Amino acid sequence: MERNFATAQDVLGTVRLDAIIPGKNPRTHFNPQKQSELEESIKEKGIIQPVRLRPVGDKFEIVAGERRVRAALTVYGPSWEIPAIIKELSDDEAEEVALVENTIRDDMSVTEEAKAAGRILSRCKGDREETARLLAWTMPKLVRRLALLELTDEVMTALDERTISTGHAELLATVSKEKQNPALQKIVDLKLSVQFCRDNLLQKATKFEGAIFDTADCASCRFNSETQTSLFTENIGKGYCTNSDCFEKKNAEKLEGVKTELLEEFPTVRIIGAGDHASFSTLEAEGNLGVGHEQYSACKSCGDFGATISGLVNDLGKISKSVCFNQTCQQKKVAERIKAEKNRNTAPPEKQKPSIVKNATKPSASEVSAKVKEYRRTIWNSVAKREFAQQPDKSRAFVFSLGASGDLHHVDRSKLKEIYQKIAEAPYPDTQQEALLAVSALPPEKQNKLASALAVATVDKLTENQVKTAGQFLNADLASYWQINSEYLALLTKSEIESVVVEVGLDAAMGENFKKTLGGKKDELIKTILGAPFAWKGAIPKMMVW
């Protein structure tokens, strides 16, 4: 058949079957029984309705009617001419026509409609109203079909082949793709009914009432069962999330968010699970298990003081504050408070004072946070080095003690040689004998400098306890080198800051203003504290002393 198809008008004619090539048919599954019935109809009545074609080079591409072309080819062979409506169409126009033509015919699967609708929607740049208009569909139908695009290829194939029903597919579309194929296999192998699948899904779904996160974003989510009620005939009703992994992840993220916020206030915050209650207890100042008011204040600067967030289903997100994570220490402090009370009660009447009971031992924190330890070590190292530089006699004694304990091997030899060269103003001797003679020949003041330099060189390699011992041995006064500052306070939580303020007596100086500021942001609290009229010199918190 020879015609000029330069116009956009429909042309009715006949085309040899061997001149026809397949197009982008939205149908991917052809029911063998239906196809056989069509072949019998063509034998008896011929082609009643022409197929739709478009010219592509010297061939004609099928736009609509592939089942008829296949059936005619089986019945009549490739040389037979089939009635056809031929029209010049772009790729987009051909796909739109193919979809509309096929959707009004019997037996096009819902998955085929869904895939084609998705392609048209993409070409319409997400405009659903335009997509529905082109497909001559209602908006609810378009939304329902698009929802099926969440099915895996395996589930779509099973639906096309009628291995499962639309009800099965709708229920599978409500869960994540990772779970669809395993569920499909069970449905097929065990021949599970739609009702059974629905009941099973309901049991595994998560109720939104168990959410501790903001569920506003879940309103339009496809895993929200309320959304599913408007999409599918088969659904589990309202109030559920069918993606438990996502739900649990959001809850976990919320717990971590709360934990991060609480870490501004407390040194330690833990999310507790089953069995964790044995690892902590509530810290109290008064009562039978109280540690006393002074000790309670000191405990706030301890690394074992903090809060818990429940990770248990029944109490998810519940916060408990003023918690001690070192029960051995807590029991010891309670015992000390009880002992102090007994001593007070058995003292002669004239010595008794009607005041808050003070512990017999000095209130203290059992542990310091890692951040404070690191900062404190930096300060200690700096002070110890400066003191060693000023105390050569004690430097010799300290170095000797390190040598006796086998701890001098950490010193960098090359560094010592550089120090010698700087102090002696001469290269370090090549042999040990020459070195001994050279050092002994130095003036006493330079020998003192070498002794101090050797001690200084050891500091960075010492353990925390060794640096602490060195500071105490040197009688180093931290107050001469350091005082409370913003860098230090920024490392503390609000509970630790409160403890430090009470310890140094600043709370009394600030009065009610301190309590008001304590309830605000930490940055503002620090500014207020450092801006208060207070004698900071000598006010060294216990956590910083040697």
Wavefront OBJ file of the C-alpha trace (Angstrom):
o trace
v 0.000 0.000 0.000
v 1.494 3.297 -1.094
v 0.195 6.547 0.376
v 1.505 9.944 1.390
v 1.210 10.283 5.197
v 2.513 13.780 5.468
v -0.794 15.029 6.869
v -2.095 14.453 10.371
v -5.399 13.052 9.113
v -6.603 9.498 9.697
v -6.205 7.285 6.629
v -8.285 4.120 6.358
v -6.815 1.290 4.329
v -5.249 -2.186 4.505
v -1.640 -3.131 5.307
v 0.207 -6.445 4.825
v 0.930 -8.112 8.122
v 4.628 -8.531 7.272
v 4.909 -4.735 6.955
v 3.750 -4.209 10.557
v 6.113 -3.946 13.530
v 5.257 -3.936 17.264
v 4.889 -0.592 19.023
v 5.043 0.470 22.655
v 2.071 -1.554 23.718
v 1.059 -0.952 27.340
v -0.051 -4.601 27.342
v 2.732 -6.908 28.435
v 0.636 -9.996 29.083
v -1.564 -11.751 26.542
v -3.950 -14.311 27.999
v -3.560 -17.494 25.872
v -7.226 -18.446 26.251
v -8.456 -14.995 25.291
v -6.050 -14.966 22.342
v -7.339 -18.327 21.159
v -10.929 -17.078 21.374
v -9.988 -14.014 19.300
v -8.427 -16.197 16.607
v -11.635 -18.221 16.335
v -13.663 -15.008 16.044
v -11.415 -13.732 13.217
v -11.766 -17.016 11.352
v -15.518 -16.706 11.543
v -16.100 -12.950 11.176
v -12.773 -11.432 10.106
v -11.445 -8.133 11.557
v -14.448 -6.078 12.645
v -12.536 -3.041 13.925
v -9.379 -1.756 12.157
v -6.108 -1.628 14.025
v -4.329 1.712 14.542
v -0.901 2.161 12.924
v 1.630 4.914 12.339
v 4.278 5.022 9.595
v 7.858 4.446 10.743
v 10.252 4.451 7.806
v 9.041 1.848 5.314
v 7.094 -0.039 8.003
v 3.986 0.560 10.059
v 4.154 0.496 13.855
v 1.228 -0.763 15.909
v -0.404 1.945 18.026
v -3.410 -0.141 19.095
v -4.553 -3.627 18.128
v -1.548 -5.886 18.705
v -3.779 -8.782 19.796
v -5.710 -8.529 16.511
v -2.474 -8.397 14.490
v -1.132 -11.467 16.297
v -4.382 -13.382 15.821
v -4.618 -12.457 12.099
v -1.000 -13.493 11.577
v -1.780 -16.895 13.107
v -4.978 -17.304 11.075
v -4.015 -15.840 7.680
v -0.237 -15.611 7.536
v 2.169 -12.660 6.858
v 0.951 -11.764 3.386
v -2.625 -11.045 4.484
v -3.715 -7.418 4.546
v -5.406 -6.193 7.693
v -7.803 -3.192 7.872
v -6.032 -0.279 9.507
v -6.384 3.379 10.476
v -3.054 5.061 9.737
v -1.951 8.402 11.137
v 1.268 10.335 11.643
v 1.923 10.402 15.404
v 4.837 11.407 17.629
v 6.173 8.919 20.173
v 4.254 10.640 22.974
v 1.027 10.774 20.957
v 1.366 7.123 19.968
v 1.780 6.051 23.584
v -1.184 8.119 24.730
v -3.411 6.696 21.997
v -2.216 3.169 22.758
v -3.051 3.551 26.428
v -6.513 5.064 25.883
v -7.395 2.507 23.182
v -6.343 -0.409 25.339
v -7.903 0.774 28.594
v -11.386 0.891 27.045
v -10.987 -2.684 25.873
v -11.471 -5.822 27.897
v -8.748 -7.623 29.768
v -6.008 -4.997 30.052
v -4.423 -5.625 33.449
v -4.368 -2.952 36.112
v -0.560 -3.184 36.295
v -0.295 -2.446 32.581
v -2.519 0.576 33.098
v -0.395 1.610 36.082
v 2.894 1.440 34.168
v 1.511 3.352 31.204
v -0.056 5.983 33.478
v 3.308 6.424 35.182
v 5.006 7.105 31.842
v 2.355 9.637 30.828
v 2.608 11.339 34.233
v 6.354 11.661 33.769
v 5.859 13.326 30.368
v 3.326 15.663 31.965
v 6.019 16.616 34.519
v 3.984 15.311 37.444
v 0.755 17.100 36.517
v -1.893 14.592 37.590
v -4.841 16.591 36.345
v -3.386 16.752 32.832
v -2.519 13.044 32.981
v -6.084 12.122 33.988
v -7.461 14.297 31.189
v -5.258 12.674 28.534
v -6.213 9.205 29.737
v -9.896 10.110 30.100
v -9.719 8.769 33.648
v -11.175 10.132 36.851
v -8.627 11.390 39.351
v -9.398 8.599 41.873
v -8.738 5.978 39.184
v -5.418 7.593 38.272
v -4.365 7.738 41.933
v -5.309 4.080 42.477
v -3.363 2.951 39.410
v -0.289 4.989 40.316
v -0.325 3.452 43.786
v 0.247 0.046 42.172
v 3.592 1.241 40.821
v 4.907 0.555 44.317
v 4.651 -3.174 43.542
v 7.758 -5.149 42.638
v 8.074 -6.528 39.108
v 7.496 -10.030 40.468
v 4.195 -9.045 42.096
v 3.084 -7.228 38.930
v 3.870 -10.311 36.850
v 1.928 -12.508 39.264
v -1.050 -10.169 38.957
v -0.798 -10.082 35.143
v -0.717 -13.869 35.044
v -3.646 -14.016 37.466
v -1.527 -15.957 39.976
v -2.788 -13.523 42.597
v -5.851 -11.305 42.674
v -6.083 -7.529 42.673
v -6.926 -7.712 46.398
v -3.636 -9.490 47.089
v -1.761 -6.899 45.039
v -3.421 -3.987 46.827
v -2.396 -5.360 50.206
v 1.157 -6.015 49.014
v 1.387 -2.441 47.700
v 0.949 -1.165 51.259
v 4.222 -2.684 52.483
v 7.836 -1.950 51.515
v 9.201 -3.583 48.369
v 11.755 -5.602 50.366
v 8.903 -7.489 52.026
v 6.678 -7.965 48.989
v 8.423 -10.861 47.233
v 8.769 -13.082 50.335
v 5.079 -12.438 51.079
v 4.155 -13.185 47.439
v 5.902 -16.526 47.630
v 3.910 -17.502 50.723
v 0.646 -16.361 49.141
v 1.286 -18.467 46.058
v 2.718 -21.534 47.820
v 0.080 -21.661 50.552
v -2.785 -20.328 48.412
v -3.567 -17.703 51.054
v -6.837 -15.811 50.765
v -7.099 -12.038 50.601
v -8.845 -12.005 53.990
v -6.049 -14.031 55.584
v -3.440 -11.664 54.140
v -5.387 -8.664 55.385
v -5.621 -10.071 58.917
v -1.917 -10.938 58.889
v -0.969 -7.450 57.717
v -3.110 -5.915 60.456
v -1.265 -7.946 63.088
v 2.126 -6.773 61.832
v 1.174 -3.125 61.270
v 2.182 -0.516 63.861
v -0.351 1.757 65.522
v 0.347 5.446 65.096
v -0.585 6.012 68.730
v 2.802 4.482 69.588
v 4.696 7.222 67.741
v 6.819 9.657 69.750
v 7.870 11.553 66.616
v 5.853 14.172 64.732
v 3.535 12.225 62.424
v 2.546 15.240 60.304
v 4.716 14.009 57.421
v 2.991 10.628 57.594
v -0.397 12.055 56.584
v 0.178 11.551 52.870
v 2.541 8.582 53.099
v 1.539 5.471 51.178
v 2.292 3.363 54.247
v -0.337 5.253 56.246
v -3.388 2.982 56.362
v -5.668 6.024 56.250
v -4.164 6.937 52.876
v -4.587 3.343 51.756
v -8.322 3.390 52.452
v -8.748 5.952 49.664
v -6.555 3.980 47.260
v -7.516 0.349 47.654
v -10.648 -1.674 48.198
v -8.637 -4.056 50.351
v -7.096 -2.234 53.346
v -6.671 -2.567 57.108
v -8.522 0.583 58.129
v -7.205 3.778 59.699
v -4.596 4.438 62.367
v -1.783 2.123 61.269
v 1.626 2.279 59.607
v 2.428 -0.681 57.363
v 6.152 0.115 57.205
v 7.306 -0.896 60.666
v 10.989 -0.444 59.760
v 10.447 3.219 58.868
v 8.227 3.740 61.928
v 10.805 2.254 64.287
v 13.597 4.234 62.615
v 11.706 7.502 63.159
v 11.076 6.596 66.806
v 14.760 5.746 67.240
v 15.791 9.051 65.629
v 13.463 10.884 67.987
v 15.000 9.119 70.988
v 18.478 10.094 69.791
v 17.300 13.678 69.318
v 15.981 13.816 72.878
v 19.225 12.283 74.092
v 21.254 14.971 72.311
v 19.161 17.691 73.948
v 19.516 16.155 77.405
v 23.291 15.878 77.007
v 23.363 19.675 77.221
v 21.972 19.284 80.726
v 23.474 16.026 82.017
v 26.914 14.359 81.684
v 25.429 10.958 80.891
v 22.187 10.099 79.132
v 21.162 6.554 78.232
v 18.321 5.065 76.249
v 17.261 2.084 78.308
v 15.871 -1.218 77.169
v 14.701 -4.431 78.816
v 16.851 -5.384 81.797
v 18.664 -2.035 82.013
v 16.857 -0.881 85.156
v 19.359 -2.771 87.284
v 22.197 -0.532 86.071
v 20.961 2.757 87.556
v 18.801 4.285 90.255
v 17.268 7.641 91.094
v 19.561 9.947 93.023
v 17.945 11.794 95.952
v 19.151 14.262 98.525
v 16.635 13.362 101.215
v 14.780 10.268 102.389
v 15.976 6.814 103.370
v 18.068 6.494 100.200
v 19.191 10.131 100.096
v 22.865 11.084 99.907
v 22.472 14.445 101.642
v 22.185 17.908 100.141
v 25.902 18.686 99.903
v 26.728 15.366 98.299
v 23.748 15.641 95.963
v 25.105 18.951 94.697
v 28.564 17.420 94.236
v 27.066 14.453 92.365
v 25.763 16.792 89.663
v 29.328 17.278 88.435
v 29.957 13.534 88.292
v 30.201 11.692 84.974
v 27.884 9.023 86.395
v 25.083 11.529 86.992
v 22.454 11.951 84.318
v 19.127 10.929 82.862
v 17.455 8.012 81.113
v 15.048 7.804 78.201
v 12.838 4.750 78.023
v 13.181 2.660 74.902
v 10.528 0.244 76.144
v 7.254 -0.002 74.249
v 4.964 0.823 77.165
v 6.984 3.862 78.302
v 8.663 4.841 75.032
v 10.286 8.256 75.300
v 9.675 8.672 79.045
v 12.463 10.728 80.634
v 13.829 10.186 84.140
v 16.240 12.813 85.473
v 18.674 12.910 88.405
v 19.822 9.344 87.866
v 23.019 7.723 89.168
v 24.723 5.119 86.995
v 27.195 4.042 89.672
v 25.131 2.237 92.284
v 28.151 1.119 94.273
v 29.222 4.723 94.769
v 25.656 5.805 95.495
v 25.253 3.169 98.196
v 28.541 4.308 99.709
v 27.359 7.937 99.793
v 24.044 6.921 101.362
v 25.954 4.983 104.046
v 28.126 8.021 104.728
v 25.056 10.225 105.112
v 23.437 7.733 107.504
v 26.643 7.574 109.546
v 26.787 11.364 109.717
v 23.179 11.477 110.956
v 23.892 8.902 113.651
v 26.927 10.854 114.814
v 24.838 14.006 114.942
v 22.019 12.323 116.871
v 24.393 10.818 119.443
v 26.375 14.021 120.007
v 25.891 15.950 123.304
v 22.798 18.244 123.190
v 24.838 21.456 123.311
v 26.758 20.438 120.173
v 23.707 19.589 118.087
v 22.718 22.095 115.392
v 19.295 22.217 113.734
v 20.664 22.386 110.187
v 20.831 20.243 107.059
v 22.906 17.153 107.743
v 26.406 17.270 106.266
v 28.215 14.078 105.369
v 31.114 13.014 107.531
v 33.331 12.759 104.446
v 34.008 15.501 101.926
v 31.344 15.537 99.217
v 32.823 14.572 95.849
v 32.038 13.281 92.358
v 33.167 9.739 91.580
v 33.788 10.344 87.880
v 34.496 13.219 85.503
v 33.306 13.341 81.903
v 35.765 12.475 79.116
v 35.670 16.022 77.712
v 36.566 17.528 81.073
v 39.301 14.936 81.604
v 40.889 15.852 78.289
v 40.722 19.572 79.045
v 41.996 19.075 82.596
v 44.925 17.008 81.330
v 45.909 19.853 78.985
v 45.890 22.331 81.880
v 47.733 19.943 84.194
v 50.425 19.286 81.595
v 50.966 22.992 81.026
v 51.223 23.784 84.738
v 53.515 20.819 85.477
v 55.921 21.827 82.702
v 56.120 25.395 83.951
v 56.714 24.231 87.531
v 59.402 21.719 86.499
v 61.164 24.526 84.637
v 61.315 26.469 87.893
v 62.220 23.583 90.250
v 65.349 21.710 89.026
v 65.883 19.837 92.315
v 62.403 18.362 92.232
v 62.833 17.719 88.508
v 65.867 15.493 89.269
v 63.958 13.624 91.929
v 60.958 13.098 89.661
v 63.072 11.883 86.746
v 64.876 9.481 89.071
v 61.553 8.032 90.260
v 60.476 7.530 86.640
v 63.749 5.787 85.863
v 63.378 3.535 88.875
v 59.888 2.541 87.755
v 60.984 1.976 84.129
v 58.956 4.829 82.701
v 61.769 6.910 81.188
v 61.892 4.915 77.941
v 59.007 7.035 76.596
v 61.223 10.132 76.353
v 62.192 11.162 72.816
v 66.014 10.923 72.643
v 66.326 13.191 69.645
v 64.331 15.816 71.526
v 66.727 15.581 74.495
v 69.716 16.039 72.212
v 68.122 19.155 70.752
v 67.556 20.486 74.278
v 71.178 19.795 75.208
v 72.430 21.571 72.093
v 70.268 24.614 72.909
v 71.330 24.813 76.568
v 74.998 23.847 76.147
v 75.346 25.822 72.924
v 77.265 22.895 71.451
v 76.506 19.694 69.487
v 75.606 16.619 71.495
v 78.685 14.375 71.908
v 78.969 11.256 69.743
v 79.738 8.762 72.534
v 78.255 8.167 75.943
v 81.587 8.819 77.682
v 81.995 12.142 75.899
v 78.396 13.050 76.817
v 79.023 12.338 80.517
v 82.129 14.471 80.535
v 80.384 17.280 78.627
v 77.331 17.389 80.906
v 79.417 17.250 84.110
v 81.539 20.108 82.812
v 78.528 22.391 82.346
v 77.957 25.190 84.850
v 75.473 24.346 87.651
v 72.784 26.646 86.230
v 72.924 24.834 82.881
v 72.875 21.435 84.587
v 69.761 22.599 86.414
v 68.198 23.611 83.117
v 68.954 20.162 81.666
v 67.359 18.447 84.666
v 64.249 20.597 84.325
v 64.148 20.085 80.544
v 64.315 16.309 81.002
v 61.386 16.408 83.439
v 59.408 18.654 81.101
v 60.042 16.243 78.218
v 58.416 13.400 80.167
v 55.126 15.151 80.936
v 53.179 14.505 77.719
v 53.941 10.766 77.944
v 52.851 10.371 81.552
v 49.612 8.756 82.673
v 46.939 10.947 84.226
v 47.792 9.662 87.708
v 51.501 10.357 87.145
v 50.791 13.955 86.098
v 48.535 14.341 89.131
v 51.314 12.977 91.370
v 53.789 15.368 89.750
v 51.532 18.360 90.395
v 51.110 17.419 94.029
v 54.861 16.788 94.413
v 55.618 20.207 92.918
v 53.034 21.859 95.202
v 51.790 23.541 92.055
v 49.086 26.121 92.724
v 46.568 25.852 89.870
v 45.061 29.179 90.858
v 48.300 30.898 89.808
v 47.855 29.639 86.246
v 44.171 29.013 85.649
v 40.684 30.157 86.601
v 37.137 29.283 85.508
v 36.525 30.473 81.949
v 34.100 30.104 79.039
v 36.122 27.321 77.376
v 35.919 25.223 80.526
v 32.227 25.918 81.203
v 31.314 25.116 77.599
v 32.552 21.567 78.202
v 30.151 21.098 81.106
v 26.513 20.173 81.079
v 24.040 22.418 82.862
v 23.940 20.073 85.857
v 27.746 20.166 86.067
v 27.743 23.969 85.775
v 25.169 24.150 88.562
v 27.345 21.942 90.758
v 30.448 24.046 90.094
v 28.588 27.303 90.784
v 27.271 25.971 94.095
v 30.676 24.556 95.017
v 32.566 27.835 94.565
v 29.786 29.863 96.210
v 28.705 31.843 93.163
v 25.052 30.820 93.618
v 24.862 32.831 96.801
v 26.379 35.854 95.058
v 23.934 35.626 92.142
v 20.855 34.869 94.244
v 17.565 34.330 92.408
v 19.124 35.443 89.119
v 21.092 32.197 89.026
v 17.984 30.016 89.285
v 16.278 31.969 86.501
v 19.291 31.725 84.228
v 19.683 28.020 84.930
v 16.401 27.348 83.177
v 17.571 29.010 79.954
v 20.108 28.132 77.262
v 23.594 27.081 78.271
v 25.314 29.859 76.306
v 23.323 32.515 78.113
v 23.942 30.776 81.434
v 27.713 30.908 80.857
v 27.636 34.599 79.922
v 25.626 35.426 83.022
v 27.943 33.449 85.292
v 31.160 34.965 83.951
v 29.617 38.424 84.016
v 28.695 38.182 87.695
v 30.655 40.284 90.223
v 32.663 37.460 91.766
v 36.242 36.870 92.905
v 37.223 34.154 90.416
v 40.852 34.035 91.473
v 41.377 30.899 93.565
v 37.916 29.495 92.822
v 39.096 26.088 91.552
v 36.411 23.359 91.194
v 37.211 20.003 92.781
v 37.153 18.309 89.376
v 40.150 20.407 88.312
v 42.419 20.036 91.346
v 45.425 17.717 91.454
l 1 2 3 4 5 6 7 8 9 10 11 12 13 14 15 16 17 18 19 20 21 22 23 24 25 26 27 28 29 30 31 32 33 34 35 36 37 38 39 40 41 42 43 44 45 46 47 48 49 50 51 52 53 54 55 56 57 58 59 60 61 62 63 64 65 66 67 68 69 70 71 72 73 74 75 76 77 78 79 80 81 82 83 84 85 86 87 88 89 90 91 92 93 94 95 96 97 98 99 100 101 102 103 104 105 106 107 108 109 110 111 112 113 114 115 116 117 118 119 120 121 122 123 124 125 126 127 128 129 130 131 132 133 134 135 136 137 138 139 140 141 142 143 144 145 146 147 148 149 150 151 152 153 154 155 156 157 158 159 160 161 162 163 164 165 166 167 168 169 170 171 172 173 174 175 176 177 178 179 180 181 182 183 184 185 186 187 188 189 190 191 192 193 194 195 196 197 198 199 200 201 202 203 204 205 206 207 208 209 210 211 212 213 214 215 216 217 218 219 220 221 222 223 224 225 226 227 228 229 230 231 232 233 234 235 236 237 238 239 240 241 242 243 244 245 246 247 248 249 250 251 252 253 254 255 256 257 258 259 260 261 262 263 264 265 266 267 268 269 270 271 272 273 274 275 276 277 278 279 280 281 282 283 284 285 286 287 288 289 290 291 292 293 294 295 296 297 298 299 300 301 302 303 304 305 306 307 308 309 310 311 312 313 314 315 316 317 318 319 320 321 322 323 324 325 326 327 328 329 330 331 332 333 334 335 336 337 338 339 340 341 342 343 344 345 346 347 348 349 350 351 352 353 354 355 356 357 358 359 360 361 362 363 364 365 366 367 368 369 370 371 372 373 374 375 376 377 378 379 380 381 382 383 384 385 386 387 388 389 390 391 392 393 394 395 396 397 398 399 400 401 402 403 404 405 406 407 408 409 410 411 412 413 414 415 416 417 418 419 420 421 422 423 424 425 426 427 428 429 430 431 432 433 434 435 436 437 438 439 440 441 442 443 444 445 446 447 448 449 450 451 452 453 454 455 456 457 458 459 460 461 462 463 464 465 466 467 468 469 470 471 472 473 474 475 476 477 478 479 480 481 482 483 484 485 486 487 488 489 490 491 492 493 494 495 496 497 498 499 500 501 502 503 504 505 506 507 508 509 510 511 512 513 514 515 516 517 518 519 520 521 522 523 524 525 526 527 528 529 530 531 532 533 534 535 536 537 538 539 540 541 542 543 544 545 546
